[in-house]
């Protein structure tokens, strides 16, 4: 029996979690959700919601990076918060995307999209 690929989400926004879960499930990827970073298992791709409790989440990115150095960590927040995007990368995120691009970024990172026109 083949094992299911998983990604993880640190966040509390039910709407964004639902959008991410829906996008990933179409590609056969399960989403592990947690509200604390110490509850997340090691996975290949980690998503961190920076829309709420941004300072705590920036610190969580650094802890997640330390515990799982090979993971791809993606922060997401409002497209208007450019400073937060830069701070997320400085904290250890590989990238940060606007909320509206989260599902597409997730699929691309997990190699589940065949759209070569999707910006990287």
GIVENRA-V718358 format. One record per residue. D_CENTER is the distance of its C-alpha to the mean C-alpha in Angstrom with 2 decimals. Layout:
d_center: {D_CENTER/D_CENTER}
This chain:
d_center: {27.08/23.81/20.82/17.77/14.62/11.66/7.90/6.88/5.74/7.56/9.31/12.62/12.62/14.11/14.32/10.73/9.98/12.99/12.10/8.89/11.14/13.94/12.52/11.48/14.77/16.74/15.82/16.63/13.25/12.95/10.17/10.85/10.47/11.83/13.04/13.83/12.15/15.39/14.96/12.00/13.57/13.04/10.93/10.36/6.60/4.41/1.48/4.77/7.19/9.89/12.32/14.15/15.41/14.06/16.37/15.44/11.68/12.74/14.91/12.34/10.36/13.85/14.57/11.58/12.60/16.11/15.71/13.67/14.75/14.13/10.42/8.19/5.92/4.15/5.54/6.93/10.54/13.95/15.22/18.21/16.75/17.08/18.01/14.84/12.89/15.44/15.30/11.59/12.53/15.71/14.13/12.49/9.21/9.91/9.15/8.45/9.06/11.19/10.41/12.75/11.16/7.74/9.50/11.31/8.75/7.15/10.84/11.88/9.76/11.04/14.40/14.99/16.35/19.87/19.88/21.02/21.20/17.49/16.98/15.09}
